[in-house]
Amino acid sequence: MACFLVPATEAVITTTAQLILKKKEDKEAGTSAAAEHIAQSQSKARFSVKLGWLNKLLWGGSALLAFEHLWHGEVVPYFPFLTAMTNGETSEMLAEMSSVGVTMAVLVTAIWGAMVAISGIIEKRQTDGSTVKEGV
């Protein structure tokens, strides 16, 4: 019914956090956009970039789910937008949001966490490998 609202809400929060973090990282680095691109290609990715991965997963999944709910007539283009609110199924909608929506948001975030961990391992191997090659 409205389970897509939970990951969409998380996406709004993480997008805001990413923008704030990116400004802070840019201010600390004091680099131009071209120098930033070169630095990113040569070293590990900034956390704001990795947070962008989560945003893309959340926004994409939320958009797909919203389209699916629109397709099945559970979301309508007029107020109150959710048919569950007009049918008196608000408690069922909230139950679905708290079970299915939260589960989806947690699962997507866990998958993103695994992606960040794997990228950290890969970045560490690349850094260790370049150090070994330089020492030879």
N, C-alpha and C positions, 0 to 999 in steps of 0.2 A: 504494500500500500504506500508507504512512505519511507521505506528502509534506506533509500538513497540519500535522505537528508542527513543521516549521521555521518557517512564519509564525506559528504559535501561540506558539512560544518567543520570537520577536521581539516579539510582542504583549505577552507577560508583561514583557519587559524595558522596552519603551517605555511601558507602563502604569505601571510602577514609577517610571520617569524622569518621566513626566508628573505623577504625584502629588507627587513631591519638588519638581519645578519649580514646580508650582502653589502649594505651601506657601511656597516661597521668594518667589514673586512677590506673594502675598498679604501676607506679612510686610513686604516692601519697600514695597508700596503703602499698607498700613495702612488699607485701606478696608473697609467693610461689603459684604455681598453686593449690596445694592441700589445702592450707589454704584459697585460694580464693574460691574454690568450697564449702568448709564448710561454709564460711561466706555468700556466696550467698544463700545456702539452709536455713540458719537461719534468714536472714534479707531480706530487699527488694532488688530487682534486680538493678544492675547498669544500668545507662542510655545507656552505650555501648551495653549491652545485649538487651535492648529494641529497640535500633537502628538496631540491627541485625534482629529483627522481620520484620522491614520495608524492609531491604535488601532482606530477603527471599521472601517476598511478591512481591517486584519489579522484582527481578531476575527470579522468577518462572513464573510470568505473562508475562514478556518479552520473555522468552524462549518459552512458550506456543504459544504466538502470532507469534513469528518468525517462529516456526514450521508450524503454520497454514498458514502463508503467503508463505512459501516455498512449502507447499502442494498444494496451489492454483496457483503456478507458478508466484507469484508476486515478489519473491526473487529467484535469481538464483546463482549458485555457481561460477560464473565468472563475471569479471568486466563488467559493473558498479554495479553489484549485485542487483540493483532494476530495474525491467523492466519498471517502469514509467519513468526512466531517458532515456531509449533507445527509448521509444515510444513518447517522447515529452510531457509527462503528468506531468512534474516537478511541475508546478503550482498547479495542483490538488493534487499531493502528499504532497506538503508543506501545502496546505489548510487542508488536512486530518490530518497531523501531528499536526497542530496548534489547530484543533478543537477536534478530537477524541483522539489523543495522550495525549494532555494536560489534557483533561477531565479524562481520565483513570488514569493518574499520580496523579491528585488532589484527585480523589475518593479513590485510594489506600492509599494515605497519610492521608486522613480524617479517613478512617477505622482504620489505624494504630494509629492515635491520639485517637480514641475512645478506642482502645485496651489498650493504655498506661493509659488513664484516669481510665478505669475499673480496671486495675491491681493496680493502685495507691490506689483506694478505698479498694480493697481487702487487700492490704498490710497494709493499715491503720487500717482496722478492725482486722487483725491478731495481729498487734502491740498493739492496744487497748485491745484486748481480753487477750493477754498474761499478760499485766499489771494488769488487773482486777483479773486474776487468781492468780497471784503472791501476790497480796495484801490481798487475802482472807485467 
